[in-house]
Amino acid sequence: MPAKAPLPAEPQPIPVHASAGLFTDEAGCPRCQWCSATPLYRHYHDHEWGFPVADDRRLFEKLCLEGFQAGLSWLTILNKREAFRAGFANFEAEQVARFDSADVDRLLADAGIVRHRGKIESAIHNAQRVLELRREFGSLAHYVWRFAPAAAEGRPEHITLEAVRAMPTTPASVALSKDLKKRGFSFVGPTTMYAFMQAMGLVNDHFEGCSARAAAGAARAAFAVPGPG
């Protein structure tokens, strides 16, 4: 009588270190717990979030997508990012600034994005404001990086889950939000702007013990802050 085939092994849960805000993947790599949901989220965490950005297109894209995220999760927006890029001319501000009512209707019919008229119109309006910023400061990057806090300015000694939860906004994000609003931007509240600053590497909020923290820190140390022109 043939021996019974062994039962398949039960999938092993991914260890989570909730108190530290970390999880460890199947290969033993510790990461910030917020990216544990999907491989796409992990890739974003490992290669984008917290790494400094000087490219105007990427900065404008993130500014828009943070506005679309309001009331939603970032994973929802990340899963739709390619559809957003297709619908919004790859977030080239010059092109988006020329969108008209027909483009708004087109985007409202696009099931691949978040179909919210106010947020769509805000992205178009903000593109026009970005062009104004470029005329004044030379680039969106130069304007944005003027608000990056100094290394120790108002920052916790250790970036932990508890520390980050305690600062949904910072003086720098409040200042950036206030200045953008004064210039006519919308969907740029201080909490939204802090999320923008975290993602674009103006601050490094990877938790202590996260495998990406040192890499993001090294990238920031080597980063040349954009100047005018």
C-alpha positions as CSV (number, residue, x, y, z in Angstrom):
1,M,0.0,0.0,0.0
2,P,1.6,3.3,-1.1
3,A,2.5,5.7,1.7
4,K,0.3,8.7,2.0
5,A,1.6,11.9,0.5
6,P,2.6,14.4,3.1
7,L,0.2,17.2,3.7
8,P,1.4,20.6,2.3
9,A,3.0,22.8,4.9
10,E,0.9,25.4,6.4
11,P,1.9,28.9,5.3
12,Q,3.9,30.6,7.9
13,P,2.7,34.0,9.2
14,I,5.0,36.9,8.6
15,P,6.4,38.0,12.0
16,V,5.2,41.4,13.1
17,H,6.9,43.5,15.7
18,A,4.0,45.8,16.4
19,S,5.5,47.7,19.2
20,A,8.4,48.8,16.9
21,G,6.2,49.3,13.9
22,L,8.1,46.7,11.9
23,F,7.4,43.3,10.2
24,T,9.8,40.7,9.0
25,D,9.2,39.2,5.6
26,E,9.8,35.5,4.6
27,A,13.5,36.2,3.9
28,G,14.0,37.8,7.3
29,C,14.1,41.4,6.0
30,P,12.6,43.9,8.5
31,R,10.5,46.7,7.1
32,C,8.1,49.4,8.3
33,Q,4.8,47.6,9.1
34,W,2.7,49.8,6.9
35,C,4.0,48.2,3.7
36,S,3.3,44.6,4.6
37,A,0.1,44.2,2.6
38,T,1.4,43.5,-0.9
39,P,4.7,43.1,-2.9
40,L,3.9,46.3,-4.8
41,Y,3.7,48.2,-1.5
42,R,7.0,46.6,-0.3
43,H,8.7,47.7,-3.5
44,Y,7.4,51.2,-3.1
45,H,8.7,51.3,0.5
46,D,12.1,49.8,-0.4
47,H,12.9,52.0,-3.5
48,E,10.8,55.2,-3.4
49,W,9.4,56.2,0.0
50,G,11.8,58.4,2.0
51,F,14.4,58.6,-0.8
52,P,15.1,62.3,-1.9
53,V,13.5,63.4,-5.1
54,A,14.6,66.4,-7.2
55,D,12.6,65.6,-10.4
56,D,9.8,68.1,-10.9
57,R,7.5,65.6,-12.6
58,R,7.7,63.2,-9.7
59,L,7.2,66.0,-7.2
60,F,4.1,67.2,-9.0
61,E,2.8,63.7,-9.4
62,K,3.1,63.1,-5.6
63,L,1.6,66.5,-4.8
64,C,-1.5,65.5,-6.9
65,L,-1.7,61.9,-5.6
66,E,-1.5,63.0,-2.0
67,G,-4.5,65.2,-2.7
68,F,-6.4,62.2,-4.3
69,Q,-5.5,60.1,-1.2
70,A,-7.4,62.4,1.1
71,G,-9.9,60.1,2.9
72,L,-8.4,57.0,1.3
73,S,-5.4,54.7,1.9
74,W,-2.1,55.3,0.0
75,L,-2.3,51.6,-1.2
76,T,-5.5,52.4,-3.0
77,I,-3.8,55.2,-4.8
78,L,-0.6,53.2,-5.4
79,N,-2.7,50.5,-7.1
80,K,-4.2,53.1,-9.4
81,R,-1.0,55.0,-10.0
82,E,-0.4,53.8,-13.6
83,A,-4.0,54.7,-14.5
84,F,-3.5,58.1,-13.0
85,R,-0.3,58.6,-15.0
86,A,-2.1,57.6,-18.2
87,G,-5.1,59.9,-17.5
88,F,-3.0,62.9,-16.3
89,A,-0.4,63.0,-19.2
90,N,2.2,61.4,-16.9
91,F,1.8,64.4,-14.6
92,E,3.7,66.7,-16.9
93,A,2.6,70.0,-15.3
94,E,2.6,71.9,-18.6
95,Q,0.2,69.5,-20.2
96,V,-2.1,69.1,-17.2
97,A,-2.3,72.9,-16.9
98,R,-4.0,72.9,-20.3
99,F,-6.7,70.4,-19.4
100,D,-10.2,71.7,-20.0
101,S,-13.8,70.7,-19.2
102,A,-13.6,67.9,-21.7
103,D,-10.6,66.4,-19.9
104,V,-12.5,66.7,-16.6
105,D,-15.4,64.7,-18.1
106,R,-12.9,62.2,-19.5
107,L,-11.3,61.7,-16.2
108,L,-14.7,61.4,-14.4
109,A,-15.5,58.5,-16.7
110,D,-12.1,56.8,-16.0
111,A,-12.8,53.8,-13.7
112,G,-9.1,53.3,-13.2
113,I,-8.7,56.5,-11.1
114,V,-10.4,58.1,-8.1
115,R,-13.4,59.9,-9.8
116,H,-13.8,62.9,-7.6
117,R,-14.5,66.1,-9.5
118,G,-13.1,68.4,-6.8
119,K,-9.8,66.5,-6.7
120,I,-9.5,66.3,-10.5
121,E,-10.1,70.0,-10.9
122,S,-7.7,70.6,-8.0
123,A,-4.9,68.7,-9.9
124,I,-5.5,70.9,-13.0
125,H,-5.6,74.1,-10.9
126,N,-2.4,73.1,-9.0
127,A,-0.6,72.4,-12.3
128,Q,-1.2,76.0,-13.3
129,R,0.1,77.1,-9.9
130,V,3.2,74.9,-10.4
131,L,4.0,76.8,-13.6
132,E,3.9,80.0,-11.6
133,L,6.2,78.6,-9.0
134,R,8.7,77.6,-11.7
135,R,8.7,81.1,-13.1
136,E,9.5,82.5,-9.7
137,F,11.9,79.8,-8.3
138,G,13.2,78.1,-11.4
139,S,11.8,74.7,-10.5
140,L,9.2,73.1,-8.2
141,A,12.1,71.1,-6.7
142,H,13.9,74.3,-5.6
143,Y,10.7,75.7,-4.1
144,V,9.8,72.5,-2.2
145,W,13.3,71.8,-0.8
146,R,13.4,75.2,0.8
147,F,11.1,73.7,3.4
148,A,13.2,70.7,4.3
149,P,14.0,70.8,8.0
150,A,17.6,70.8,9.1
151,A,18.8,67.4,10.3
152,A,18.0,67.9,14.0
153,E,15.3,70.6,13.6
154,G,12.3,69.6,15.6
155,R,13.0,65.9,14.8
156,P,12.8,63.1,17.4
157,E,16.1,61.5,18.4
158,H,14.7,58.1,17.3
159,I,12.2,57.6,14.6
160,T,9.8,55.0,16.0
161,L,6.2,54.2,15.5
162,E,5.3,56.1,18.6
163,A,7.3,59.1,17.6
164,V,5.8,59.3,14.1
165,R,2.3,58.8,15.4
166,A,2.9,61.8,17.7
167,M,3.7,64.2,14.8
168,P,1.0,64.0,12.1
169,T,2.2,67.5,11.2
170,T,5.5,69.4,11.8
171,P,6.4,73.0,11.7
172,A,7.9,72.5,8.3
173,S,4.8,70.9,6.9
174,V,2.6,73.6,8.3
175,A,4.9,76.2,6.8
176,L,4.8,74.5,3.4
177,S,1.0,74.1,3.5
178,K,0.5,77.7,4.5
179,D,2.7,79.0,1.7
180,L,1.1,76.8,-0.9
181,K,-2.4,77.8,0.1
182,K,-1.3,81.5,-0.1
183,R,-0.3,80.8,-3.6
184,G,-3.7,79.3,-4.5
185,F,-3.0,75.6,-4.2
186,S,-5.7,73.3,-2.9
187,F,-5.8,69.9,-1.1
188,V,-2.4,70.8,0.5
189,G,-3.2,70.7,4.2
190,P,-0.4,70.3,6.7
191,T,-1.0,66.6,7.3
192,T,-1.1,66.0,3.5
193,M,2.1,68.0,3.1
194,Y,3.9,66.0,5.9
195,A,3.0,62.8,4.0
196,F,4.4,64.4,0.9
197,M,7.6,65.4,2.7
198,Q,8.0,61.8,4.1
199,A,7.5,60.2,0.7
200,M,9.8,62.6,-1.2
201,G,12.7,62.3,1.2
202,L,12.6,65.7,2.8
203,V,12.6,63.7,6.1
204,N,13.6,60.1,6.7
205,D,10.7,58.5,8.7
206,H,11.6,54.8,8.1
207,F,11.5,53.4,11.6
208,E,14.5,52.4,13.6
209,G,15.4,48.8,12.6
210,C,13.8,49.1,9.1
211,S,16.1,47.7,6.4
212,A,15.5,50.8,4.2
213,R,16.3,53.4,6.8
214,A,20.1,53.4,6.3
215,A,19.8,53.4,2.5
216,A,17.4,56.4,2.6
217,G,19.7,58.2,4.9
218,A,22.7,57.5,2.7
219,A,20.8,58.8,-0.3
220,R,19.9,61.9,1.6
221,A,23.5,62.5,2.6
222,A,24.6,62.3,-1.0
223,F,21.7,64.4,-2.3
224,A,22.4,67.8,-3.7
225,V,19.6,70.1,-2.6
226,P,18.2,71.8,-5.8
227,G,19.2,75.4,-6.2
228,P,17.5,78.1,-8.2
229,G,17.4,78.0,-12.0
